[in-house]
Amino acid sequence: MITFKSTEDLVKLSPDDPAFPTVSTLVRDLITAYTPPGRSYDPEDDGYVILIEKGDVNRELDELWDGATLLNIPWEGIMLQGDFFIAIYLANNEYGLTFVIPDATWVTGELRALIEDILDPLPTDTQEKTHE
């Protein structure tokens, strides 16, 4: 698990990493763009971006809170963006965590089923057309 609480944290990830464009966009859009004028961003009050790695799938994520796992986080929603699932946890109207989970072969079993169950449907061009 790699956490990104500021633009400076982007150095934790190589620019060649396939997750870099997704993570950097989320950091820009969720942290930089939404820091209110006259108030500094505080990741402990406002939230941050988390990149999930293979070893995080079946372990407790006590860095977040005691007993947290990817299976017991109350997800607000999950969407597929390219090769990554973007999963949102909202604690309240200020604090949220954005998880970047690779759509990789190691995301299997209960976690894959949970993601697919919550996954927001992809937009389609086959919407019902009204006839006159």
Phi and psi restraints in degrees (value plus and minus 20) as a CYANA .aco file:
   2 ILE   PHI    -139.0   -99.0
   2 ILE   PSI     107.3   147.3
   3 THR   PHI    -121.9   -81.9
   3 THR   PSI     124.9   164.9
   4 PHE   PHI    -146.9  -106.9
   4 PHE   PSI      84.7   124.7
   5 LYS   PHI    -128.1   -88.1
   5 LYS   PSI     -20.5    19.5
   6 SER   PHI    -184.0  -144.0
   6 SER   PSI     149.0   189.0
   7 THR   PHI     -84.3   -44.3
   7 THR   PSI     -49.2    -9.2
   8 GLU   PHI     -83.3   -43.3
   8 GLU   PSI     -48.8    -8.8
   9 ASP   PHI     -89.7   -49.7
   9 ASP   PSI     -32.3     7.7
  10 LEU   PHI     -82.2   -42.2
  10 LEU   PSI     -37.9     2.1
  11 VAL   PHI     -88.0   -48.0
  11 VAL   PSI     -33.4     6.6
  12 LYS   PHI     -90.5   -50.5
  12 LYS   PSI     -32.4     7.6
  13 LEU   PHI    -147.4  -107.4
  13 LEU   PSI     111.1   151.1
  14 SER   PHI     -85.3   -45.3
  14 SER   PSI     118.5   158.5
  15 PRO   PHI     -78.9   -38.9
  15 PRO   PSI     -38.5     1.5
  16 ASP   PHI    -104.1   -64.1
  16 ASP   PSI     -31.9     8.1
  17 ASP   PHI     -85.3   -45.3
  17 ASP   PSI     115.5   155.5
  18 PRO   PHI     -78.7   -38.7
  18 PRO   PSI     -44.0    -4.0
  19 ALA   PHI    -101.9   -61.9
  19 ALA   PSI     -35.1     4.9
  20 PHE   PHI     -76.2   -36.2
  20 PHE   PSI     -68.8   -28.8
  21 PRO   PHI     -79.7   -39.7
  21 PRO   PSI     -61.0   -21.0
  22 THR   PHI     -86.5   -46.5
  22 THR   PSI     -68.2   -28.2
  23 VAL   PHI     -83.8   -43.8
  23 VAL   PSI     -65.8   -25.8
  24 SER   PHI     -84.7   -44.7
  24 SER   PSI     -57.3   -17.3
  25 THR   PHI     -84.4   -44.4
  25 THR   PSI     -63.8   -23.8
  26 LEU   PHI     -84.0   -44.0
  26 LEU   PSI     -61.2   -21.2
  27 VAL   PHI     -81.2   -41.2
  27 VAL   PSI     -64.8   -24.8
  28 ARG   PHI     -84.2   -44.2
  28 ARG   PSI     -67.3   -27.3
  29 ASP   PHI     -95.5   -55.5
  29 ASP   PSI     -51.6   -11.6
  30 LEU   PHI    -122.2   -82.2
  30 LEU   PSI     -44.6    -4.6
  31 ILE   PHI    -126.8   -86.8
  31 ILE   PSI     -77.4   -37.4
  32 THR   PHI     -86.9   -46.9
  32 THR   PSI     -69.2   -29.2
  33 ALA   PHI     -90.7   -50.7
  33 ALA   PSI     -44.4    -4.4
  34 TYR   PHI    -128.1   -88.1
  34 TYR   PSI      -0.9    39.1
  35 THR   PHI    -101.5   -61.5
  35 THR   PSI      92.8   132.8
  36 PRO   PHI     -83.2   -43.2
  36 PRO   PSI     125.9   165.9
  37 PRO   PHI     -80.8   -40.8
  37 PRO   PSI     119.9   159.9
  38 GLY   PHI      59.9    99.9
  38 GLY   PSI     -16.1    23.9
  39 ARG   PHI    -158.7  -118.7
  39 ARG   PSI     114.7   154.7
  40 SER   PHI    -107.0   -67.0
  40 SER   PSI     129.7   169.7
  41 TYR   PHI     -91.6   -51.6
  41 TYR   PSI     112.2   152.2
  42 ASP   PHI    -146.7  -106.7
  42 ASP   PSI      87.5   127.5
  43 PRO   PHI     -79.8   -39.8
  43 PRO   PSI     -47.2    -7.2
  44 GLU   PHI     -93.9   -53.9
  44 GLU   PSI     -42.6    -2.6
  45 ASP   PHI    -121.2   -81.2
  45 ASP   PSI     -48.1    -8.1
  46 ASP   PHI    -127.2   -87.2
  46 ASP   PSI     -44.5    -4.5
  47 GLY   PHI      83.6   123.6
  47 GLY   PSI    -197.5  -157.5
  48 TYR   PHI    -185.7  -145.7
  48 TYR   PSI    -197.2  -157.2
  49 VAL   PHI    -126.2   -86.2
  49 VAL   PSI     119.5   159.5
  50 ILE   PHI    -149.2  -109.2
  50 ILE   PSI     107.9   147.9
  51 LEU   PHI    -117.0   -77.0
  51 LEU   PSI     101.2   141.2
  52 ILE   PHI    -105.7   -65.7
  52 ILE   PSI     115.7   155.7
  53 GLU   PHI    -133.1   -93.1
  53 GLU   PSI     147.4   187.4
  54 LYS   PHI     -70.8   -30.8
  54 LYS   PSI     -63.5   -23.5
  55 GLY   PHI     -90.1   -50.1
  55 GLY   PSI     -29.5    10.5
  56 ASP   PHI    -106.7   -66.7
  56 ASP   PSI     -33.4     6.6
  57 VAL   PHI     -80.7   -40.7
  57 VAL   PSI     -64.7   -24.7
  58 ASN   PHI    -135.4   -95.4
  58 ASN   PSI       9.7    49.7
  59 ARG   PHI    -144.3  -104.3
  59 ARG   PSI     141.7   181.7
  60 GLU   PHI     -96.6   -56.6
  60 GLU   PSI     115.3   155.3
  61 LEU   PHI    -119.6   -79.6
  61 LEU   PSI      45.1    85.1
  62 ASP   PHI     -84.2   -44.2
  62 ASP   PSI     -33.9     6.1
  63 GLU   PHI     -83.4   -43.4
  63 GLU   PSI     -47.1    -7.1
  64 LEU   PHI    -105.4   -65.4
  64 LEU   PSI     -78.7   -38.7
  65 TRP   PHI    -184.2  -144.2
  65 TRP   PSI     137.7   177.7
  66 ASP   PHI     -77.0   -37.0
  66 ASP   PSI     107.3   147.3
  67 GLY   PHI      62.6   102.6
  67 GLY   PSI     -19.0    21.0
  68 ALA   PHI     -86.9   -46.9
  68 ALA   PSI     115.2   155.2
  69 THR   PHI    -156.6  -116.6
  69 THR   PSI     144.9   184.9
  70 LEU   PHI     -84.7   -44.7
  70 LEU   PSI     -40.4    -0.4
  71 LEU   PHI    -105.3   -65.3
  71 LEU   PSI     -42.4    -2.4
  72 ASN   PHI    -131.8   -91.8
  72 ASN   PSI     -12.8    27.2
  73 ILE   PHI     -94.7   -54.7
  73 ILE   PSI     110.5   150.5
  74 PRO   PHI     -98.2   -58.2
  74 PRO   PSI      70.9   110.9
  75 TRP   PHI     -87.8   -47.8
  75 TRP   PSI     116.0   156.0
  76 GLU   PHI     -97.6   -57.6
  76 GLU   PSI     -55.8   -15.8
  77 GLY   PHI    -199.2  -159.2
  77 GLY   PSI     141.4   181.4
  78 ILE   PHI    -158.1  -118.1
  78 ILE   PSI     116.0   156.0
  79 MET   PHI    -153.2  -113.2
  79 MET   PSI     134.0   174.0
  80 LEU   PHI    -115.8   -75.8
  80 LEU   PSI     106.5   146.5
  81 GLN   PHI    -150.3  -110.3
  81 GLN   PSI      81.1   121.1
  82 GLY   PHI      45.9    85.9
  82 GLY   PSI    -143.7  -103.7
  83 ASP   PHI    -118.9   -78.9
  83 ASP   PSI       0.0    40.0
  84 PHE   PHI    -155.5  -115.5
  84 PHE   PSI     122.2   162.2
  85 PHE   PHI    -108.9   -68.9
  85 PHE   PSI     114.3   154.3
  86 ILE   PHI    -128.0   -88.0
  86 ILE   PSI      92.8   132.8
  87 ALA   PHI    -131.9   -91.9
  87 ALA   PSI     114.3   154.3
  88 ILE   PHI    -134.3   -94.3
  88 ILE   PSI     110.1   150.1
  89 TYR   PHI    -137.9   -97.9
  89 TYR   PSI     102.7   142.7
  90 LEU   PHI    -134.3   -94.3
  90 LEU   PSI      97.9   137.9
  91 ALA   PHI    -101.4   -61.4
  91 ALA   PSI     -56.8   -16.8
  92 ASN   PHI    -180.1  -140.1
  92 ASN   PSI    -185.1  -145.1
  93 ASN   PHI     -99.1   -59.1
  93 ASN   PSI     -19.5    20.5
  94 GLU   PHI    -138.2   -98.2
  94 GLU   PSI     -58.6   -18.6
  95 TYR   PHI    -122.7   -82.7
  95 TYR   PSI     105.0   145.0
  96 GLY   PHI    -167.1  -127.1
  96 GLY   PSI     132.4   172.4
  97 LEU   PHI    -137.2   -97.2
  97 LEU   PSI     116.4   156.4
  98 THR   PHI    -133.3   -93.3
  98 THR   PSI      97.9   137.9
  99 PHE   PHI    -121.2   -81.2
  99 PHE   PSI     114.7   154.7
 100 VAL   PHI    -128.7   -88.7
 100 VAL   PSI      92.8   132.8
 101 ILE   PHI    -137.0   -97.0
 101 ILE   PSI      97.4   137.4
 102 PRO   PHI     -79.6   -39.6
 102 PRO   PSI     121.4   161.4
 103 ASP   PHI    -103.7   -63.7
 103 ASP   PSI      53.5    93.5
 104 ALA   PHI    -133.3   -93.3
 104 ALA   PSI     144.7   184.7
 105 THR   PHI     -84.4   -44.4
 105 THR   PSI     -42.4    -2.4
 106 TRP   PHI    -100.9   -60.9
 106 TRP   PSI     -24.6    15.4
 107 VAL   PHI    -111.4   -71.4
 107 VAL   PSI      74.4   114.4
 108 THR   PHI    -151.6  -111.6
 108 THR   PSI    -196.6  -156.6
 109 GLY   PHI      36.9    76.9
 109 GLY   PSI    -156.0  -116.0
 110 GLU   PHI     -80.1   -40.1
 110 GLU   PSI     -57.5   -17.5
 111 LEU   PHI     -85.5   -45.5
 111 LEU   PSI     -65.4   -25.4
 112 ARG   PHI     -81.8   -41.8
 112 ARG   PSI     -63.0   -23.0
 113 ALA   PHI     -83.3   -43.3
 113 ALA   PSI     -62.0   -22.0
 114 LEU   PHI     -82.2   -42.2
 114 LEU   PSI     -67.7   -27.7
 115 ILE   PHI     -79.3   -39.3
 115 ILE   PSI     -68.2   -28.2
 116 GLU   PHI     -85.1   -45.1
 116 GLU   PSI     -51.0   -11.0
 117 ASP   PHI     -89.9   -49.9
 117 ASP   PSI     -58.4   -18.4
 118 ILE   PHI    -108.6   -68.6
 118 ILE   PSI     -42.8    -2.8
 119 LEU   PHI     -68.5   -28.5
 119 LEU   PSI     106.3   146.3
 120 ASP   PHI     -84.4   -44.4
 120 ASP   PSI     116.9   156.9
 121 PRO   PHI     -84.5   -44.5
 121 PRO   PSI     125.5   165.5
 122 LEU   PHI     -93.4   -53.4
 122 LEU   PSI     124.6   164.6
 123 PRO   PHI     -84.0   -44.0
 123 PRO   PSI     125.3   165.3
 124 THR   PHI    -146.2  -106.2
 124 THR   PSI     139.0   179.0
 125 ASP   PHI    -115.1   -75.1
 125 ASP   PSI     -14.9    25.1
 126 THR   PHI    -123.4   -83.4
 126 THR   PSI      16.7    56.7
 127 GLN   PHI     -89.5   -49.5
 127 GLN   PSI     128.7   168.7
 128 GLU   PHI     -79.6   -39.6
 128 GLU   PSI     113.9   153.9
 129 LYS   PHI    -122.8   -82.8
 129 LYS   PSI     120.7   160.7
 130 THR   PHI    -104.7   -64.7
 130 THR   PSI     122.5   162.5
 131 HIS   PHI    -131.0   -91.0
 131 HIS   PSI     125.4   165.4
